[in-house]
Amino acid sequence: MINLKKHTNIALGYFLLVGILGIFLRLFFVTPIPANFRYIVHTHSHIALLGWVYIGLISLIYKMYLTETENTKTYRKLFWFTNITLLGMLFSFPFQGYALFSITFSTLFLIASYWLAWFFFKKVPLHHKRTYSWKCIKASLIYLIISSIGPWAIGGVMATLGNTSIWYKLSIYFYLHFQYNGWFILALCGILFFLMERSGIAIKRESFQKFFLLLNTGIVLSFFLSVLWVDPPVVFYLLAAAGAIFQAWAFWKFFNILKIHRLALRSLFSPFALHLLHIAGIILIFKIVLQLISAIPYFAQLSFLFTDFVIGYLHLVFLGLISITLFAFLISLRLLRMTRSTFTIYIIGFILSEVLIFYKGTALWLSLPFFTEYFLILALVSSLIPVSVGILLFRNLKIGGKKYS
């Protein structure tokens, strides 16, 4: 039997490393550090997406669909092979950036992700494949595969045009877009639908189909939001705006589905998990608004000129929407135990760091006052995030095999 609580703790371990690396990056602007900033950024981003979120999501998907089957041996091999590739990236990117060893381990991870997607497509029992939740999970895995076009393209671009080419950034944005909006968010929607289905909550077919079609259309078209910084022809602005609108429309349908079943949802989740999901829902609304704003040409150029807005947005989605929702679902599926005090430390660190990041971008844009101790204060408030994750990991390791209440 797979010990998914152990796998969740491994995911949290990666999250802790991501937080520590984040503080390390902040300190580059405070004091001289004998390391390559860009290399640490590569490490930070890879372990964040491929360590914490990826491992967290596949643990949940296995828990949902495959704990009743006899596929433990194959999954265990996949899981540990994936962790070998992650450790390879962790110990190669900080010292060489994109080079032989880091590229090798990154490539092996991509192969492992294809293998994992095939494993889920093949092994999930037929009765689950008729559900709305699986439809979302299946689509999210397809987006996981599509997103990998970005890393494959980066190798070719670096070999021919170099990392100063616009195609280098576009390849990265392609990868990030389909990871965040396709793989991560659609998988989280699928997990929520699974929990609803498991509790006997019946979602109207028409409502789900509209949501699913609108969201997938929005995911594909909103990629063009990531190309507006190159000042493309007008048609790209229209496609980007359409993508943002379709995503907003999709989640309006999504919230309507949840509103219809709000009483059942209150009994489905613990008060604390429901509190986390409410916060994630508010952050999702912020995300949608920011996407709509970024479709306007002036603001599209603004995000290119002041990268703090992009960094703030990525952290808003990663630390806010995705991570908080992951916490809620891991708690609900009894893979994680979290106290309100630990989450309070996390959310304070998240909110304060977001305010400071967006303030810097706004200050540069509007020529507002900028205080000299900004980077030190940002490092200090951001440290609350790895502190909270460290406490969370320690407590879950401590309870070990005990039954979660």
Secondary structure per residue as TSV (DSSP state, phi and psi in degrees):
chain	resnum	aa	ss	phi	psi
A	1	M	-	360.0	137.8
A	2	I	-	-76.9	131.0
A	3	N	-	-88.7	88.5
A	4	L	H	-72.1	-22.2
A	5	K	H	-66.4	-37.9
A	6	K	H	-64.2	-42.3
A	7	H	H	-63.9	-37.8
A	8	T	H	-64.1	-40.2
A	9	N	H	-64.8	-35.1
A	10	I	H	-64.8	-42.5
A	11	A	H	-59.9	-43.0
A	12	L	H	-63.4	-35.4
A	13	G	H	-60.9	-41.3
A	14	Y	H	-64.8	-39.1
A	15	F	H	-63.3	-39.8
A	16	L	H	-62.5	-44.0
A	17	L	H	-61.6	-39.9
A	18	V	H	-60.7	-43.9
A	19	G	H	-63.9	-42.1
A	20	I	H	-64.6	-42.8
A	21	L	H	-63.3	-35.8
A	22	G	H	-62.6	-42.9
A	23	I	H	-64.9	-40.0
A	24	F	H	-58.2	-41.8
A	25	L	H	-65.2	-39.0
A	26	R	H	-61.8	-37.2
A	27	L	H	-71.3	-15.9
A	28	F	T	-59.0	-28.6
A	29	F	T	-94.5	1.4
A	30	V	T	-107.0	-41.9
A	31	T	S	-147.7	152.6
A	32	P	-	-62.1	132.4
A	33	I	-	-127.9	127.0
A	34	P	S	-78.7	63.6
A	35	A	S	-150.3	164.8
A	36	N	-	-91.3	116.5
A	37	F	H	-58.0	-47.4
A	38	R	H	-62.0	-38.5
A	39	Y	H	-63.8	-40.1
A	40	I	H	-68.6	-36.0
A	41	V	H	-59.5	-45.4
A	42	H	H	-58.6	-44.4
A	43	T	H	-63.2	-48.3
A	44	H	H	-55.8	-48.9
A	45	S	H	-70.8	-40.6
A	46	H	H	-65.4	-45.0
A	47	I	H	-71.1	-30.8
A	48	A	I	-63.5	-52.4
A	49	L	I	-77.2	-42.4
A	50	L	I	-93.6	-17.8
A	51	G	I	-94.4	-76.2
A	52	W	I	-61.1	-58.3
A	53	V	I	-71.9	-46.9
A	54	Y	H	-60.5	-50.0
A	55	I	H	-65.3	-39.0
A	56	G	H	-61.5	-44.3
A	57	L	H	-68.3	-44.6
A	58	I	H	-69.0	-28.6
A	59	S	H	-66.0	-41.1
A	60	L	H	-66.8	-43.5
A	61	I	H	-63.9	-41.7
A	62	Y	H	-63.4	-43.5
A	63	K	H	-59.4	-40.1
A	64	M	H	-69.0	-44.0
A	65	Y	H	-113.9	-21.6
A	66	L	T	-122.3	0.3
A	67	T	T	-66.2	-21.7
A	68	E	T	-87.8	-3.1
A	69	T	S	-103.7	-179.1
A	70	E	S	-111.4	42.1
A	71	N	-	-105.4	27.7
A	72	T	H	-67.0	-38.1
A	73	K	H	-63.2	-47.3
A	74	T	H	-65.0	-45.0
A	75	Y	H	-64.0	-40.1
A	76	R	H	-61.0	-42.8
A	77	K	H	-61.3	-44.9
A	78	L	H	-61.0	-44.2
A	79	F	H	-62.7	-48.5
A	80	W	H	-73.5	-32.7
A	81	F	H	-62.7	-42.5
A	82	T	H	-60.3	-41.6
A	83	N	H	-67.5	-32.2
A	84	I	H	-63.3	-42.3
A	85	T	H	-65.7	-37.5
A	86	L	H	-65.9	-43.4
A	87	L	H	-64.5	-36.4
A	88	G	H	-60.8	-43.0
A	89	M	H	-67.2	-40.1
A	90	L	H	-60.2	-36.1
A	91	F	T	-101.4	5.1
A	92	S	T	-116.2	-42.3
A	93	F	H	-57.7	-41.6
A	94	P	H	-63.7	-21.1
A	95	F	H	-107.2	-18.3
A	96	Q	H	-140.4	-2.4
A	97	G	S	62.9	-143.7
A	98	Y	S	-78.7	101.5
A	99	A	S	-149.4	-167.8
A	100	L	H	-51.0	-57.6
A	101	F	H	-70.3	-43.7
A	102	S	H	-65.2	-39.9
A	103	I	H	-66.3	-38.7
A	104	T	H	-61.5	-48.7
A	105	F	H	-68.1	-35.2
A	106	S	H	-64.2	-41.0
A	107	T	H	-65.1	-42.3
A	108	L	H	-63.2	-35.3
A	109	F	H	-63.8	-43.8
A	110	L	H	-58.9	-43.1
A	111	I	H	-62.5	-42.0
A	112	A	H	-62.4	-37.5
A	113	S	H	-68.7	-35.6
A	114	Y	H	-64.8	-42.8
A	115	W	H	-61.5	-42.8
A	116	L	H	-65.4	-43.0
A	117	A	H	-60.2	-45.3
A	118	W	H	-59.7	-41.8
A	119	F	H	-58.0	-47.5
A	120	F	H	-66.9	-42.8
A	121	F	H	-58.1	-38.9
A	122	K	H	-83.0	-39.7
A	123	K	H	-99.1	-16.8
A	124	V	S	-63.0	128.4
A	125	P	-	-58.4	149.1
A	126	L	T	-57.9	-38.5
A	127	H	T	-66.2	-25.5
A	128	H	T	-76.4	-30.1
A	129	K	T	-70.4	-8.5
A	130	R	T	-90.9	-0.6
A	131	T	S	-92.8	158.4
A	132	Y	H	-66.9	-34.8
A	133	S	H	-61.4	-44.2
A	134	W	H	-66.2	-34.7
A	135	K	H	-58.7	-41.5
A	136	C	H	-68.7	-44.4
A	137	I	H	-63.1	-44.5
A	138	K	H	-59.6	-45.4
A	139	A	H	-62.8	-39.0
A	140	S	H	-64.1	-37.9
A	141	L	H	-67.4	-34.5
A	142	I	H	-64.9	-41.0
A	143	Y	H	-66.1	-33.7
A	144	L	H	-57.1	-45.3
A	145	I	H	-67.1	-44.0
A	146	I	H	-60.9	-40.3
A	147	S	H	-60.0	-27.9
A	148	S	T	-68.1	-12.6
A	149	I	H	-59.0	-34.6
A	150	G	H	-58.5	-56.0
A	151	P	H	-60.0	-38.5
A	152	W	H	-62.7	-39.6
A	153	A	H	-68.1	-34.9
A	154	I	H	-57.2	-41.9
A	155	G	H	-59.3	-45.0
A	156	G	H	-67.4	-40.2
A	157	V	H	-64.9	-44.2
A	158	M	H	-64.6	-35.1
A	159	A	H	-74.2	-25.1
A	160	T	H	-112.1	-49.3
A	161	L	T	-104.6	-20.6
A	162	G	-	89.3	167.4
A	163	N	T	-81.6	4.4
A	164	T	T	-94.6	-7.1
A	165	S	S	-70.5	149.2
A	166	I	H	-63.7	-25.8
A	167	W	H	-70.2	-24.1
A	168	Y	H	-65.2	-50.7
A	169	K	H	-66.0	-39.3
A	170	L	H	-63.5	-35.3
A	171	S	H	-65.5	-40.8
A	172	I	H	-65.3	-44.5
A	173	Y	H	-65.5	-35.9
A	174	F	H	-60.6	-46.8
A	175	Y	H	-60.9	-50.2
A	176	L	H	-63.9	-40.3
A	177	H	H	-60.8	-49.9
A	178	F	I	-77.9	-19.3
A	179	Q	I	-70.9	-54.4
A	180	Y	I	-67.5	-56.3
A	181	N	I	-83.0	-27.4
A	182	G	I	-95.9	-71.4
A	183	W	I	-62.7	-56.0
A	184	F	I	-68.6	-58.3
A	185	I	H	-69.7	-39.8
A	186	L	H	-68.7	-34.9
A	187	A	H	-64.2	-40.9
A	188	L	H	-65.5	-37.0
A	189	C	H	-62.0	-42.5
A	190	G	H	-62.0	-39.5
A	191	I	H	-65.0	-41.6
A	192	L	H	-62.4	-44.2
A	193	F	H	-63.9	-35.8
A	194	F	H	-60.9	-46.8
A	195	L	H	-62.7	-36.7
A	196	M	H	-67.7	-45.9
A	197	E	H	-62.7	-41.1
A	198	R	H	-62.0	-29.4
A	199	S	T	-91.7	6.1
A	200	G	T	82.8	14.8
A	201	I	-	-79.8	117.9
A	202	A	-	-92.8	118.3
A	203	I	-	-95.2	133.0
A	204	K	-	-62.8	135.0
A	205	R	H	-58.4	-44.6
A	206	E	H	-62.2	-41.9
A	207	S	H	-63.5	-44.6
A	208	F	H	-65.6	-44.6
A	209	Q	H	-60.3	-41.2
A	210	K	H	-64.2	-46.6
A	211	F	H	-58.3	-48.1
A	212	F	H	-63.9	-43.6
A	213	L	H	-66.6	-46.2
A	214	L	H	-62.5	-42.9
A	215	L	H	-65.6	-45.3
A	216	N	H	-65.6	-38.0
A	217	T	H	-62.8	-43.3
A	218	G	H	-64.8	-39.1
A	219	I	H	-61.2	-47.1
A	220	V	H	-65.7	-50.2
A	221	L	H	-71.5	-32.9
A	222	S	G	-71.0	-8.5
A	223	F	G	-56.6	-32.8
A	224	F	G	-66.7	-13.8
A	225	L	G	-61.3	-28.3
A	226	S	G	-81.9	-4.3
A	227	V	G	-110.7	-3.6
A	228	L	G	-66.9	-22.0
A	229	W	G	-66.4	-16.7
A	230	V	G	-90.0	5.9
A	231	D	-	54.1	62.0
A	232	P	-	-78.5	178.1
A	233	P	-	-58.6	161.0
A	234	V	H	-55.9	-34.5
A	235	V	H	-58.1	-32.4
A	236	F	H	-69.8	-34.2
A	237	Y	H	-66.1	-38.6
A	238	L	H	-66.4	-42.4
A	239	L	H	-65.2	-41.3
A	240	A	H	-63.7	-45.1
A	241	A	H	-62.7	-41.4
A	242	A	H	-61.6	-41.4
A	243	G	H	-61.1	-45.1
A	244	A	H	-63.8	-40.3
A	245	I	H	-67.0	-43.2
A	246	F	H	-62.7	-40.4
A	247	Q	H	-64.3	-42.7
A	248	A	H	-61.9	-42.7
A	249	W	H	-63.1	-43.0
A	250	A	H	-59.9	-46.1
A	251	F	H	-76.6	-20.5
A	252	W	H	-64.4	-43.4
A	253	K	H	-62.6	-40.7
A	254	F	H	-60.9	-47.7
A	255	F	H	-65.8	-31.8
A	256	N	H	-65.4	-39.5
A	257	I	H	-60.5	-45.6
A	258	L	H	-67.3	-35.7
A	259	K	H	-63.4	-40.3
A	260	I	H	-60.2	-36.5
A	261	H	T	-106.6	24.6
A	262	R	H	-61.3	-36.5
A	263	L	H	-67.4	-40.9
A	264	A	H	-66.5	-35.8
A	265	L	H	-66.9	-31.7
A	266	R	H	-65.2	-31.4
A	267	S	H	-87.3	-19.3
A	268	L	H	-74.0	-39.7
A	269	F	S	-109.9	152.1
A	270	S	-	-67.2	157.2
A	271	P	H	-54.4	-38.7
A	272	F	H	-68.4	-46.7
A	273	A	H	-62.2	-38.2
A	274	L	H	-65.5	-37.3
A	275	H	H	-61.2	-43.3
A	276	L	H	-61.8	-42.3
A	277	L	H	-68.7	-33.6
A	278	H	H	-63.2	-42.9
A	279	I	H	-63.7	-44.2
A	280	A	H	-61.4	-37.6
A	281	G	H	-63.5	-40.1
A	282	I	H	-63.7	-42.3
A	283	I	H	-65.4	-37.2
A	284	L	H	-60.0	-40.4
A	285	I	H	-63.3	-42.7
A	286	F	H	-58.6	-43.7
A	287	K	H	-58.8	-46.8
A	288	I	H	-62.4	-43.2
A	289	V	H	-61.9	-44.6
A	290	L	H	-62.4	-37.9
A	291	Q	H	-64.6	-42.7
A	292	L	H	-62.4	-42.5
A	293	I	H	-64.5	-40.5
A	294	S	H	-69.6	-11.3
A	295	A	T	-77.4	-14.4
A	296	I	S	-78.1	126.5
A	297	P	H	-49.4	-43.0
A	298	Y	H	-59.4	-46.2
A	299	F	H	-75.6	-27.0
A	300	A	H	-63.2	-43.1
A	301	Q	H	-69.9	-33.1
A	302	L	H	-61.7	-41.8
A	303	S	H	-66.6	-28.1
A	304	F	H	-75.3	-39.5
A	305	L	H	-72.1	-35.9
A	306	F	-	-121.3	94.1
A	307	T	H	-67.0	-13.5
A	308	D	H	-60.3	-31.2
A	309	F	H	-65.6	-41.0
A	310	V	H	-67.1	-45.2
A	311	I	H	-61.3	-43.9
A	312	G	H	-61.8	-41.4
A	313	Y	H	-64.4	-46.5
A	314	L	H	-61.9	-40.6
A	315	H	H	-70.3	-34.3
A	316	L	I	-58.8	-46.2
A	317	V	I	-73.5	-44.3
A	318	F	I	-71.0	-55.2
A	319	L	I	-78.6	-30.0
A	320	G	I	-90.2	-76.6
A	321	L	I	-62.4	-55.4
A	322	I	I	-73.2	-50.7
A	323	S	H	-66.8	-42.0
A	324	I	H	-66.7	-39.2
A	325	T	H	-65.6	-39.2
A	326	L	H	-60.3	-44.2
A	327	F	H	-54.5	-48.3
A	328	A	H	-61.3	-43.2
A	329	F	H	-74.4	-36.0
A	330	L	H	-64.6	-37.0
A	331	I	H	-65.6	-45.6
A	332	S	H	-66.6	-30.3
A	333	L	T	-96.2	15.1
A	334	R	T	60.8	36.4
A	335	L	S	-106.7	-6.3
A	336	L	-	-149.4	144.8
A	337	R	-	-122.2	129.3
A	338	M	-	-138.5	136.3
A	339	T	-	-95.2	158.1
A	340	R	H	-62.6	-36.1
A	341	S	H	-65.2	-40.0
A	342	T	H	-64.2	-44.3
A	343	F	H	-65.4	-34.8
A	344	T	H	-60.1	-43.2
A	345	I	H	-61.0	-44.0
A	346	Y	H	-61.5	-49.9
A	347	I	H	-69.6	-32.4
A	348	I	H	-65.6	-45.4
A	349	G	H	-61.2	-40.9
A	350	F	H	-64.6	-50.4
A	351	I	H	-64.2	-46.4
A	352	L	H	-64.3	-41.1
A	353	S	H	-67.2	-38.5
A	354	E	H	-64.5	-42.9
A	355	V	H	-59.8	-43.6
A	356	L	H	-68.2	-41.5
A	357	I	H	-63.6	-47.8
A	358	F	H	-68.7	-31.2
A	359	Y	H	-63.9	-41.6
A	360	K	H	-60.9	-45.7
A	361	G	H	-61.7	-42.4
A	362	T	H	-67.1	-39.1
A	363	A	H	-63.4	-42.0
A	364	L	H	-68.1	-36.2
A	365	W	H	-69.6	-46.7
A	366	L	H	-103.3	7.4
A	367	S	T	57.4	45.1
A	368	L	-	-83.1	163.0
A	369	P	-	-59.5	144.3
A	370	F	-	-131.7	119.6
A	371	F	-	-83.3	147.0
A	372	T	T	-67.7	-29.7
A	373	E	T	-90.9	18.5
A	374	Y	H	-53.5	-52.6
A	375	F	H	-66.7	-34.7
A	376	L	H	-68.1	-44.0
A	377	I	H	-63.5	-41.2
A	378	L	H	-60.9	-42.1
A	379	A	H	-63.6	-40.8
A	380	L	H	-67.7	-46.3
A	381	V	H	-70.9	-34.3
A	382	S	H	-66.8	-26.6
A	383	S	T	-65.0	-18.4
A	384	L	H	-63.2	-28.5
A	385	I	H	-68.5	-54.9
A	386	P	H	-64.7	-29.1
A	387	V	H	-61.5	-46.8
A	388	S	H	-65.6	-40.7
A	389	V	H	-67.1	-37.3
A	390	G	H	-62.6	-43.0
A	391	I	H	-62.9	-44.1
A	392	L	H	-60.0	-46.3
A	393	L	H	-64.3	-45.5
A	394	F	H	-59.2	-45.0
A	395	R	H	-66.9	-37.0
A	396	N	H	-74.4	-32.1
A	397	L	H	-68.9	-36.3
A	398	K	H	-65.8	-43.0
A	399	I	H	-75.0	-20.6
A	400	G	T	47.8	-120.0
A	401	G	T	-83.4	3.4
A	402	K	S	-65.0	151.3
A	403	K	-	-73.8	131.0
A	404	Y	-	-74.2	139.1
A	405	S	-	-97.5	360.0
